[in-house]
Amino acid sequence: MPEQPLPEQPERLTLAQFTLEQQAVITHQQGHARVRAVAGSGKTTTLVERVIYLLRQGTPAQRLLVVMYNKAAREDFVSKLQHRASQIQATEGLQLALPDVRTFHSLGHRLTQTFCRWGALEPRKLQQEEWMVDRLTRQALTLLAAEQGQEVQAWLEEDALDAFKDFCTLVKSGLSDADLVFEALDATATQSHFLQAFEQLEALLKEQRLMFFDDLLWRPLKLLAKQPELLTRLQGFLDYLIVDEYQDINEVQQALIKALAGDAQVMVVGDLDQCIYEWRGARPEYMLRRFQQDFKQVQDYPLTHTFRFGHSLALAANQVIRYNTERPEQITLAVEKASPTYLSQGQGSAWLLEQLATWQAKAPEGKAAILVRSWSQSLDVQLELLKNHQPFQLARQEHFIFNRPQIRGLLAYARLAIHSQAGIKINYQHPDAQQDFYQLLSFPTLYLTEPERQGLLQGRILSEPALIAAIDNLPKGKRHRVNQRLELLENLAKHAKKLKPADFIQLTLRETDALEKIRKASPSKESGNEALRLIEGLKRYAEKSTTSDLGEWVNALELARQEGAASQTTDATAEQLVILTVHSAKGLEWDWVGVYGLNEGDFPYTSGFSRLSPAEEEAERRLFYVAITRAKHWLVLAQSENSNHPSRFLEEAALADASKFAELIHQPPLQPKQTKVSIKVHNPKLLTQYWQAVSPLPPPKLVAYD
C-alpha cells in the first residue's frame, strides 16, 4: 500500500501572535475591566483566548460565565471556543472543560425557572412564535376597544400593531413603570391607547399564564427590584463574568449583570461608537459611565487596531465619529499589513450600481451589500436593479417595494383607472382585479372594518347591484366615503389616457387627500414619515419615466414586480447582492459596501422640518459609523436624487483627505523637500495623531483649510 501522508499538525497559538493590546485583555488580572473594541478588532478571538487563559490558570469552568448578545453570536463564539480547545488538546494533550456560554434571554429563562421553583414567581408558558404573539396582542386590543366602544380595525393594521409591540418591548427593556415610559414617548393621537392596551395585554397573559420573549428578563428583574433579598441566594457561584456587545445592553440587562456578578470579576467588551439600538433601551451611558458607577475599580483596555479595512476607511471613520462628544478619546487604526480600502462618493442609484458593476467585473466572487438608513430609501435602488434585471436579496418580504401598501395602492388606482375607461369591462373574477379593488377601499383609509371591506369586495365580484347593496348596508358616514371613492375612480378613468404617470399620481394623491390622511392615521411619526417618503420616491421615479403613457409605465412596473418577486423566493447565493438597513447590518461585513440615501433629512433622519437634538444627531452619526465600517475593500457613498442637501456626514468623513493621506502612509519615506511642503486637510490634528500611531517616520506638514 502507498504510504499515507502524515496529518497536518495544528498550529500552536501563543500570546506572541496577538497584538500587545489583545495580550493585555487576555491576561488581565485584578478588578473589573472595560474593553473598548473598535470595528473589526478581532474581539471574539481575543475573548476566546481570554477564556482559555483563565482555564489554564486553574479557574473551574463552572465558575466562569460568558454572556453573548444573541443566539447567532453565541453559536459563533462557542464554535470558535471549541475549535481552540481542540487545538490545545491536539498540540499539548491538555483537555479543557469549557464554561457556560449563554445569551441574556437564556439567562433570564434560567432565572425565571429558579424563581418559579422557589415559589417567588408564577410559572408561565413561553410563547415565542410570532403568530401567537400577534394573536394575543390582537385579542388584547380587541377587548380594550370593546370596553371603550372604539373601532378596533385601525389598531390592528400592520404598522399600528408593530408600533404597539415596539412600545411593549420598550417598557420591558427597563424597570420603570409603563405609565412613565408612556409619558416619555411623545405619543401621537393614534397611540393614545398604548398604555391601557399594555395593561390589558398583561392581564390577558396573567390570566392565561403565558409570557413572551421579553418577559424572560423583565419578569425576574422586576421581581428582584421589589425583593432584593433574593440576591443572596443567587450570588456567590461565579468568579468571572464576561459580557460581549456591552454597548447594546439596556436597563434590565444591566440589572441582570449586577444580579449575577456578586463578587465576581466582570469584563465587558464593546464599542460605544456602535451603540445604535436606542429603540430597545440601549444608551451610551451604560458603557461610558454606568459600568464604572456600578462596579467601581474598573481597568480600561483599548483594542484600537482593525483587521477589517485599510487606512483610508479607518481615517474616514475617525474623522466623522470625532464630532460626537459622548464617547471616549479613542481612534481606530488599520493594522500595518492591512489591504487598501477604496473610497468613492457620488449621486444617484444608477451611479451607485455602475460602481457595483465595475467592481463585480473585477471580483466576481466577492460579497456586496447596499445599506440604507430606512427602507423607504431603498426604493430607488430596488427599481434600478429591477430595471437592469439584476437579482438581489432582502431580509424580509415586506421590504420588497411592491409589497408596501402605499405603492400597491397607487398602482392599483392606475390599473383600475386604465381598465375602467369606456368600452372596457374589468373582470372582477380575476384575483389581480380583486386585489386592486381591495386596495381602492384601503388606501388611503376609509376607516372601514375588515368585514366591511370584504363585504364590499364580495359585492363587487358578484355584480353591480350586489355592490350597491353592500354599500347601502354601511353606516351613513362610511357609505358616503365609499361612494366618493368610486366616483373618484370614474373621474380618474376619464383622465388616465391623457395624464403622464407623475401627473396621475399627483392627481390621485390630491383627490384622495392621501398625504394628510397618512399623517393622521399613521400609528407613529416614524411610520408616517416612511409612507410619505415612499410615495415621494415613486413620484420621482415616475417623473424620470421615458414614457408618457400611464399604461405602458404600469405594465413595465408589473413586469419588474414579477421578476423581483421571483428572485426573492430563491435562496441568496454568495454572489447575490443584499439590501439591508444599517440596523440589521450591524455585526456583518462585506467586500463591497454601498451606502445610499446620504441626504440631509434622510441620513441623518429627521421628521419634517424638525431639528435634531444633540443626542439624536450623535445617534445618527453612530449609525453612519456602523454603516461605513461594514466595508472591507470598497466603500461607495451615494446621495439620492432628491433635492435635499448632501448629508453632513459626507463632509465630516472627508473621503478625499482620507484617501490622499492613506496613500502617503503607503509611500516610501518623504524626502526632505517634501516634508517642508504643506498639505491642506480638514483635520490636521487627527491625521497627525493617526500617522504617529501607525508610522515610525516623521509626519508630513499638515495645515487646515481656511
Secondary structure, DSSP 8 states (H G I E B T S, - for coil): --------------GGGS-HHHHHHHT--SSEEEEEE-TTS-HHHHHHHHHHHHHHTT--GGGEEEEESSHHHHHHHHHHHHHHHHHHHHHH-------EEEEHHHHHHHHHHHHHHHTSS---EE---HHHHHHHHHHHHHHHHHHHT---HHHHSHHHHHHHHHHHHHHTTSSS-HHHHHHTT---GGGTTHHHHHHHHHHHHHHHTEE-TTHHHHHHHHHHHH-GGGHHHH-SS-SEEEESSGGG--HHHHHHHHHHHTTSEEEEEE-GGG---GGGT--HHIIIIIHHHHH-SEEEEEE-EESSS-HHHHHHHHHHHTT-SSS-S---EE-TT----EEEEEESHHHHHHHHHHHHHH-TT--EEEEESSGGGGHHHHHHHHHTT--EEESSGGGSGGGSHHHHHHHHHHHHHHHTSTT----TTSHHHHHHHHHHHHTTT----HHHHHHHHHHHHH-HHHHHHHHHTS-HHHHHHHHHHHHHHHHHHHHTTTS-HHHHHHHHHHHHTHHHHHHHH-SSHHHHHHHHHHHHHHHHHHHT-S---HHHHHHHHHHHHHHHHHHHTS---TTSEEEEEHHHHTT--EEEEEEE--BTBBTTB--TT----HHHHHHHHHHHHHHHTTEEEEEEEEE-SSSS-B-HHHHHH-HHHHHHHHHHHHS----HHHHTSEEEES-HHHHHHHHHHH-SS---EEEE--
